[in-house]
Structure formats: C-alpha cells, structure tokens
Amino acid sequence: MQKKILVVDDDAYICELIRLYLEKDGFSVTCVHDGAEALSTFLQLHPTLVVLDLMLPGMDGMEICREIRKKDATPIIMLTAKGETLDKILGLELGADDYLVKPFEPKELVARIHAVLRRTSTPSTAEKSVSYNNLSISLVNYELQIDNTVIPVPPKELELLYFLASHPNRVYTREQLLEEVWDFDYYGDSRTVDVHVKRLREKMEGHEDGWQLKTVWGVGYKFEVK
C-alpha cells in the first residue's frame, strides 16, 4: 500500500520540491499551505507521516503539532528556518519525531522520513512492552500505565522511557540516547534529553516502586531497578 505524506509549508516552491523527491521515491504526496487547511486535510487524509513547517500563516506548526498529538501518534518531521535550540526542543517536546533546519537537502529529508517510518512502524509482538511492579510501558498501543491508570504521554517521551526500562541499570549518555531513541545524528544541544526526562519524572513522581529514572551525574541517565 502506497504511503501518504502530508506536506505543510507556505512556500510553494519547497512543497513542489519535496513532492518531486517523495513521489520519485514512491510516496503519495499532498501539499497544503496554511494551518487550518493542514488540520482539516490531516483528518481527511489520515497520512502515514506529516512534514510540518514551523512558521505558517495563521496557526503555526507548533499548534498544529499539538493538535495532531491530541488525536494520534502519526509521525511528524518538523521543518524550521530557525536555528535556535529552544525551537528544536519545543518541537520535539510537543511530540515531533524529528526536525530539519532550512535550507536542507531533499535527499536528507527522504532519508529521515524512511528512518522515522522504520522506527515508528507498528510493533506486532509483545516484546515491545515492559513492566515493573506498578509500571507498564507499551509501544504496541503507545500507552503508559502507572498504578493501573493510563498516563497521557507524548510518543517520544514514551519511547525514551521504554528504551531505558528495556535496559535496566545500564547508564546511557545523552548522545547515546539521542542516537538510540531519536535515530538521527543530532547537531546541537543535547538538553532535549533533559527536557524529556524532566517531564517523565513529573508524571511518575511519588509512584516509584522498586524502580526509578535516575541521573548519573557527569554521565547521563539510567532506569534503576532494585
């Protein structure tokens, strides 16, 4: 079945360039140029992945990302003309799976789309779940349960927690976590990992039961099991 890509960018030239490369690679591509149209098209199209520009007329890319994440876990690659770390961190924090700074090589975007789709393809086996006492993490249905209560969590936070919990008591540096969880070479500030860990801790605070998401000072993080 042909995979459908929704491209949201107010630059018609960029949209057509992306369309050219993606259609050549076998994707079906739909382009829209503003935020309101993006959301309505998303609901109608049910795309396999969204390529989303940060700066848009009306509703911006951050708000669109937030609205999409309220509905499902469709992969999102965010495009931004800005190089500031805060924009990148905020996009990832809201649930984007990757980002690319303009100007970019279309071939790199195609490669990142393939990487994100490989990483987010629906797991078919129970091995994509892990449990510890009152904690259950599942990548089968992208669900986090603590004390038998479902806790809302963005996909990337869940993937980070799942990865660490799948390798208990092993310490990972921020750079290793970016490579393993985000699955791309991250050029910039690795504090995005800190942001995700902080938000996970806020959700799990007071519920630890023989397990804990711990900082190993000067090194990175680990999921400690006693």
Secondary structure, DSSP 8 states (H G I E B T S, - for coil): ---EEEEE-S-HHHHHHHHHHHHHTT-EEEEE-SHHHHHHHHHHH--SEEEEESS-SSS-HHHHHHHHHHH----EEEEES---HHHHHHHHHTT-SEEEESS--HHHHHHHHHHHHHHHS---SGGGEEEETTEEEETTTTEEEETTEEE---HHHHHHHHHHHTSTT--EEHHHHIIIII-S---S-THHHHHHHHHHHHHHTT--SSEEEEEETTTEEEEEE-
